[in-house]
Amino acid sequence: MTLAESRKERATAAQQPATAYTGITDRTQLNPIFARPGEDTDLPLDRIPDGESLPETAYQIVHDESMLDGNARLNLATFVGTWMDDYASRLYAESADKNMIDKDEYPQTAAIETRCWKMVAGLWNAPDREKAIGTSTIGSSEACMLGGLALKRRWQQARRAEGKPTDKPNLVLSSAVQVCWEKFCNYWDVEARYVPISDEHKVLDGFELEKYVDENTIGVVAIMGVTYTGMYEPVAQISEALDRIQQDTGLDIKIHVDGASGGMIAPFLQPQLAWDFRVDRVVSISTSAHKYGLVYPGLGWVVWRTVEDLPADLVFDVTYLGGHMPSFALNFSRPGAQVLLQYYLFLRLGFDGYYRVQKASQDVALYLSGEIAKMPAFELWNDGSDIPVFAWQLKKDHTDKWTLYHLSERLRLKGWLIPAYPMPDNLTDLTVQRIVVRNGLSRNLAESLVLDIQEAVDYLDRLESPMPTEGMAASFTH
């Protein structure tokens, strides 16, 4: 067996990426310079060692392995924040032991959680923050699932009150929806009805929505910042389509807005855009605080327009931690530190500070998309004027020697992680590349990236024969 074959086999067996530095043995050898007298220098990788190690030794092993990860600032695939300032890091270390669920032991953290979701509700133009209800979550995936569960339960309750069956719920989604919604429908036995995107309708925009909704529809999901491209779905336009459907059929279908990224962008950069609780059909909104909320992972928020929009039978009263405390979550014990970090950022940045941070990211995105649009090889799908995310495709007939997958690999040689992947159903023959601009990608770094893309394209365009495609795989980070 060759080294490459052995490494691939181990990566598959351990469900690790093939790029992980796992070696070909099941041991890790400690450099003698770090070992203390009497300590083992040969430790197993996949089982607990027989003996103890000094904390300095264990630290050094983990430190050395983790430094083999990529450079987070050059990772333009992920939406997840990778940097906070020193005061935030200090606060994180001080509060790492706080359990968010234990509101009796940590009442001040619980109070801060409430302050935060009320602040978020205000950002999203809740008609009355005192009548709204919200919670923190471990991330936006949990927040989405809680929003979906509330839609399903409200639909079930209404159907039972009318003496109708509740065994065939469905949820209407864009075909470009984030995978957490596929999980929701799978896990909670809801039929997913995907409205396909196309060149003419790049997002779910209400077109032919009447073909997908019926009396079993629990709701429609609108995305503020589609994962594939970063584009906003026009929530008000979707609501208007549902208004027409109600006029024709009597069906009153509500909207959950998945604002994983746009929920913390639109209030600052597009304050006049009606996508939030200003749209009457929107009953709940979720966001990812560890994306453009600028907090370390993992933290999300979900807010309902009114207490009545969150069915009371979904909320549990937990008593065995020392006091009465309501709980609506998929997780139980979870970190409270990130909630404190969110509060810290709200205090530190304020509205103006968030605006400046998000505007700087958007400016970099528009610069990058503009430079890439000038390159003869590419055609933009969008330009990053919604959230600071954009995608592009190869121009038709530009080349038969290489693909965007090859460009992605070429850029990775310089440290840049820029994914290439196929678009969803109805557009699976179209491959795009996407850049996510986060806080920390400066204009200078962006200029360096443009030069590296130009250099990579020049190299690929000079090829005299096609690049091999065997083993090419899509890379995609949510």
C-alpha positions, 0 to 999 in steps of 0.5 A: 500500500502506498503512502497516499493509499494508506492515508486515504484509508485512514481518513475514510475509516476515521471519517476525517478529511483526507487533508488532515495530518494523521500520518499512517500509524496509530501513534503520536511521537513526542519530541524529546525536547518537550518530554519530562523524565519518566514520561511516555514519548510514544502515545496512542492516537485513538485510545486513552493512554494508560498513564498520565502526562504533565499538563505542559506535555499534553498542551504541547501535543494539542497545540502542535497538532492544532497549528496544522489547521489552515489560516483562518484569515485566508478561509473565504469559504466559511461564514463563521467568525474567526476573530475577536479582540483581546477583551473578548478573549479575556471575557471568554476565558473568564466565563467558559464555565457558565452553563446557559441552561442553569438560570438559577446558578447563573441568573445574571447571564440569563438576564443578559440573554434576555437583554440581547434577544430584546436588542435583536428584536428591536433591530428586526423591528418587532412591533412590541418588544415586550410582547415578543419572545426569543432565546439564544441557541447553539447556532442558527441551525438550532434556531431554524429548527425551533422556528420550524417546530413552532410553525409545525405545532401552530399548524397542528393545533389549528388543524385539530381545532377544525377536526382535520388530519395533521399527518401530512405537513409540508414546508416550502423552501428554495432549492438553494436552502441551507442544509439545516432545513433539509435536516429539519424536514427529515428529522420532524417528518415534514415534506420539503417542497423545494421551489427551484431557482433558475437564471430567471429566478435566482432566488425564491421570489414568489414566482409560481408559489401557488403551485407549492402551497396547500392546506398542509403547508406549515409555512414558507422559509425566506432566506436573507443571504442564500448560502450558495450565493449570498443573495437576499430573497425578497421577503415582502414580495413573497408575502405579497404572493401569499396575500394573493394566494389567501385571497384566492384560497383562504389559506393564511400561510406564515413566513419564517425568515432565515437570517443566518447571515443577513439578519445581522447585515440588513439592519445596518446596511439596508435599513429601509428594506422591509424583510423583518417584522415590518412584513406582517406575515413574518412570525419568526426570524433566526440568525447566526451570531457567530457569523455577522453577529461577530461572536465566536462559535457557536451562538444563534438567536431566534425571535417570535413576533409575539408570545402567541406565535410560540406555542406554549406546549413547546416550552418546558419548565425545568425545576431540578437545577434549583429553580423554575426556568422555562426552556425551549431548545434542542440542546440542554447544557450549553455554553453561556460565554458566547451570550456574554460575548454578544452583549459585550459586542453590542455595548462595545460597537453599538449601532454605528460600530456594527455599521462600520464593520459590516460596511467595511466588509461590503466594500471589500466584497464589492471591490473583489467582485468588481475586479473578478468581473473585469477578468475575461474568464468569469461572469458574476452571478451576483456582486455582494451588495446584499451580504458581503458574499458573491459567486461567479462562474466560468464564461461559456466557451472560455476554456476546455482545459480547466474548471473552477475546481482547478482554480480552487486547487490552484489558489489553495497553493497560496493558502486561499480557501475558495470553494467551487461547487455545483448549484442546486437542482435545476442548475446542477450543471452550473459550477460556481465559486464563492467568496465570503468576506468577513471582518478581518479580510482587509483591502490589502489582503483582497488586493493580494487575492486579486493578483493571485487569482490573475496569476492562477488564471494566467497559468491555467489559460496557458495549459496545452491540454486539459487538466485531469478531473479524476478525484475532483470534489466540490468544497462547500462550507456553510 
